[in-house]
Amino acid sequence: MPRGSSPKRERQYEHIKESALERGESTDRAEEIAARTVNKERARAGESKTASRQSLEDMSSSRRGGLRSHEGAQGPTYDQLYAEAQRRNIHGRSDMNKAELKKALGSS
């Protein structure tokens, strides 16, 4: 985290990182996701000196996450399904599409 980060942003970073690790992301990828998300939120809240137009105009990270959650219209993403299949050691998962992953996870 950048110097001068608030305790709230520190907690947010750790929470996002832990969530990514639970989904099966590597440590490096989890840290990258957490840093990018927190930096975007800092920019949107006016807490950073510079901010890209995309950070300010794009939908918030929490909104995007809500759209991709299990309760969303299309359910979990392919990557979430694949990570769960990997965690459960489902064979043949690399050759499966999203529908096949859903079926394999539902039956195991």
C-alpha positions as CSV (number, residue, x, y, z in Angstrom):
1,M,0.0,0.0,0.0
2,P,1.2,3.5,-0.7
3,R,2.5,5.6,2.2
4,G,-0.2,7.5,3.9
5,S,-2.9,5.0,3.2
6,S,-5.8,5.1,5.6
7,P,-6.5,2.2,7.9
8,K,-9.8,1.7,6.0
9,R,-7.9,1.2,2.7
10,E,-5.5,-1.2,4.4
11,R,-8.4,-3.3,5.6
12,Q,-10.0,-3.1,2.2
13,Y,-6.7,-4.3,0.6
14,E,-6.4,-7.3,3.0
15,H,-10.0,-8.3,2.5
16,I,-9.8,-8.2,-1.3
17,K,-6.5,-10.1,-1.3
18,E,-7.9,-12.8,1.1
19,S,-11.0,-13.1,-1.1
20,A,-9.0,-13.6,-4.2
21,L,-6.8,-16.2,-2.5
22,E,-9.9,-18.1,-1.5
23,R,-11.1,-18.1,-5.1
24,G,-7.9,-19.8,-6.1
25,E,-5.8,-16.9,-7.4
26,S,-2.0,-16.9,-6.9
27,T,-0.6,-14.7,-4.2
28,D,0.9,-12.3,-6.9
29,R,-2.4,-12.1,-8.7
30,A,-4.4,-11.6,-5.5
31,E,-2.1,-8.7,-4.5
32,E,-2.4,-7.2,-8.0
33,I,-6.2,-7.4,-7.9
34,A,-6.3,-5.9,-4.4
35,A,-4.0,-3.0,-5.2
36,R,-5.8,-2.1,-8.4
37,T,-9.2,-2.2,-6.7
38,V,-8.0,-0.1,-3.7
39,N,-6.2,2.4,-6.0
40,K,-9.4,2.8,-8.1
41,E,-11.5,3.4,-5.0
42,R,-9.0,5.9,-3.7
43,A,-9.1,7.8,-7.0
44,R,-12.9,7.8,-7.0
45,A,-13.0,9.1,-3.5
46,G,-10.5,11.9,-4.3
47,E,-7.8,10.4,-2.1
48,S,-5.1,10.2,-4.7
49,K,-3.2,13.0,-6.4
50,T,-3.8,11.7,-9.9
51,A,-6.6,9.6,-11.4
52,S,-7.3,8.2,-14.8
53,R,-10.5,9.1,-16.6
54,Q,-11.5,5.4,-16.6
55,S,-11.1,5.2,-12.8
56,L,-13.4,8.1,-12.4
57,E,-16.0,7.3,-15.1
58,D,-16.2,3.5,-15.0
59,M,-18.6,1.7,-12.7
60,S,-17.3,1.2,-9.1
61,S,-15.5,-2.0,-8.2
62,S,-18.2,-3.0,-5.8
63,R,-20.9,-2.6,-8.5
64,R,-18.9,-4.7,-10.9
65,G,-18.3,-7.4,-8.3
66,G,-22.0,-7.4,-7.5
67,L,-22.8,-8.0,-11.2
68,R,-20.4,-11.0,-11.2
69,S,-21.5,-12.5,-8.0
70,H,-23.3,-15.8,-7.6
71,E,-26.6,-13.9,-7.3
72,G,-26.0,-12.1,-10.7
73,A,-28.0,-12.8,-13.8
74,Q,-25.5,-15.3,-15.2
75,G,-24.2,-16.6,-11.9
76,P,-20.5,-17.2,-11.2
77,T,-17.9,-16.4,-13.9
78,Y,-16.0,-19.1,-15.8
79,D,-12.9,-18.3,-13.8
80,Q,-14.8,-18.7,-10.5
81,L,-16.2,-22.0,-11.7
82,Y,-12.8,-23.2,-12.9
83,A,-11.1,-22.2,-9.6
84,E,-13.7,-24.2,-7.7
85,A,-13.3,-27.2,-10.1
86,Q,-9.5,-27.0,-9.5
87,R,-10.1,-26.9,-5.7
88,R,-12.3,-30.0,-6.0
89,N,-9.8,-31.7,-8.3
90,I,-12.4,-32.3,-11.0
91,H,-10.7,-34.1,-13.9
92,G,-11.1,-32.8,-17.5
93,R,-11.8,-29.3,-16.3
94,S,-9.4,-27.6,-18.7
95,D,-11.5,-28.9,-21.6
96,M,-14.8,-27.8,-20.2
97,N,-16.8,-24.7,-21.0
98,K,-18.8,-22.7,-18.5
99,A,-22.0,-24.8,-18.8
100,E,-20.0,-28.1,-18.4
101,L,-18.2,-26.7,-15.4
102,K,-21.5,-25.8,-13.8
103,K,-22.8,-29.3,-14.4
104,A,-19.7,-31.0,-13.1
105,L,-19.7,-28.8,-9.9
106,G,-23.4,-29.4,-9.4
107,S,-23.1,-33.1,-9.5
108,S,-20.1,-33.5,-7.3
